């Protein structure tokens, strides 16, 4: 996959537009200037976690002797299930049960809203496929930067799009990711059935 394709997939998984309501909810009692600082700080923490996992994920897969076909098939299934939740969300989201009082630190804004299981799993899959570390780091930085810009502008986007617009865009992202997950699964299955 190309740098832009990986970056786009990671951006969709970070789901900054879908996270706008949660970010606004957790930061609603905090001054707007302070909100921007918190968002920047939390995304820096998330970026660090994702980059560390990019390198540790590959080492872990090599230690466990997991093949690329297995990662592709498992990754496709996991991604598909995660995307279904984006399109058909549960009415009782677990993140809503977390306390909203005080200033959040790491949880839940950095982890799991940005550096969540889906992003970390995708980074592990892509880093195993892409043997040029610079491309993976570049893709992670692009997806992260786009997410940072959107979340810093969350209050403006909320006014412009409204809650319905934000939800509609999140559903569209989920649909695109489902297509990517199916392709990932089929590629892994094809490689398993017809090994080179």
KAWO-V150668 format. One record per backbone hydrogen bond with DSSP energy under -1.0 kcal/mol. NH is the residue of the N-H (numbers start at 1). CO is the residue of the C=O. Records with the same first field share a line. If there is no record, write none. Layout:
NH: CO, CO
//
This chain:
6: 2
7: 3
8: 4
9: 5
10: 6
11: 7
12: 8
13: 9
14: 10
15: 11
19: 15
23: 19
24: 20
25: 21
26: 22
27: 23
30: 27
35: 31
36: 32
37: 33
38: 34
39: 35
40: 36
41: 37
42: 38
43: 39
44: 40
45: 41
46: 42
47: 43
48: 44
49: 45
50: 46
51: 47
52: 48
53: 49
54: 50
55: 51
56: 52
57: 53
59: 55
60: 56
61: 57
62: 58
63: 59
64: 60
66: 61
71: 67
72: 68
73: 69
74: 70
75: 71
76: 72
77: 73
78: 74
79: 75
80: 76
81: 77
82: 78
83: 79
84: 80
85: 81
86: 82
87: 83
88: 84
96: 93
97: 94
98: 95
107: 105
110: 106
111: 106
113: 108
114: 110
115: 110
116: 114
120: 116
121: 117
122: 118
123: 119
124: 120
125: 121
126: 122
127: 123
128: 124
129: 125
130: 126
135: 132
136: 132
137: 133
138: 134
139: 135
140: 136
141: 137
142: 138
143: 139
144: 140
145: 141
146: 142
147: 143
148: 144
149: 145
150: 146
151: 147
152: 148
153: 149
154: 151
157: 153
158: 154
159: 155
160: 156
161: 157
162: 158
166: 162
167: 163
168: 164
169: 165
170: 166
171: 167
172: 168
173: 169
174: 170
175: 171
176: 172
177: 173
178: 174
179: 175
180: 176
181: 177
182: 178
183: 179
184: 180
185: 181
186: 182
187: 183
188: 184
189: 185
190: 186
191: 187
192: 188
193: 189
194: 190
//
